Amino acid sequence: MLISVVIPVYRNAGSLRELHQRVVATIARIPDATYEIIFANDGSDDESLEILKSLSDSDENITVINLSRNFGQHAANNAAFQYASGDVIVNMSADLQDPPEIIEQIVDKIRDDNDIVLAAREKVKETFFKRLTSGFHYKLIRISVPSYPTKGFDFWGVNKRAFKAFMSFNDVVRRNQTDLLSIGFKVSTITYEKQKRIHGKSQYSFLKRLDISLSQILATAVWPLRIAAVIGFLFTILGILTAIVMMVRFFVVDPSVNGWTSIISILLITTGTMMGMMGVMGEYMWRMYYETKRRPLYFIESIYGQKAGQASHADPLNSLEISD
């Protein structure tokens, strides 16, 4: 059994050597298993690329996909997926917050006839604010994807059948986790405690996490549009009722003109609500526009190691390798 381990890398110089050692040691304990590790360097500006090249020189089972700039974790993952050829494909992060030893449990689950295995976080060693905002994000995701783990996941493995289905997605704007859960097949979940980050620091600021959250929600859900429609309908009813009350008051109670404060308040509330609903629709429209342009997800500058010089099975609309 060949196990392909796909790892996106961005400013992870401090953890790469330990990560490699632990992945190799873990797979060595799995009976009848061989491995390939495919690193996707996502435009790191530290020593990550030099370390990856050194690892590929010492381990013939390593391939390094070096992207031309930083395209984001999902694009880097998809670049590496194009070169994965294993019977089991595992995707994990490079920061060692997700223990590589989980790979052994993932493979065991797949050997038990599961197609997809999620390594879901049970406990997370993060700040209170980050746990609070992440929990709120996952609750919103679960509205449209009920099977999404309550504390999220970035660590998973699939067999060839599920991987083939997963790779059939051709969206430009995509989120791998929700795509994975949408293909069906037999899914199993294992849990673990996400470790505190030791090497480096997270590259995800609050604004970047907010952008990813919006993208993931809008890529999988229609309920924001429905909420906007319901709010619009409720404000229409409120406007009609307000008009009736004002007319009754004018003709029956007091014909004098007053109530400017309430009118201005209603105008401000309705205008702000309308602008918010237009913003929601604009987010969907921007994604539709971006999708129609069909730009490549990433550009590959160079490839090192085992599969250097080999052609990938990439969709030419979603990727491009630049060679001299």
Buried (B, 14 or more C-beta within 10 A) or exposed (E): BBBBBBBBBBBBBBBBEEBBEBBBEBBEEBEEBEBBBBBBBBBBEBBBBEBBBBBBEEBEBBBBBBBBEBBBBBBBBBBBBBBBBBBBBBBBBBBBBBBBEBBBBBBBBBBEEBBBBBBBBEEBEBEEEBBEBBBEBBEBBEEBBEEBBEBBBBBBBBBBEBBEBBBEBEEBBBBBBBBBBEBEBBBBBBBBEBBEBEBBEEBEEEEEBEEBBBBBBBBBBEEBBEEBEEBEEEBEEEEEEBEEEEEEBEEEEEEEEEEEEEEEEBEEEBEEBBEEBEEBEEBBEEBEEEBEEEEBBBBBBBBBBBBEEEEBEBBEEBBBBEEE
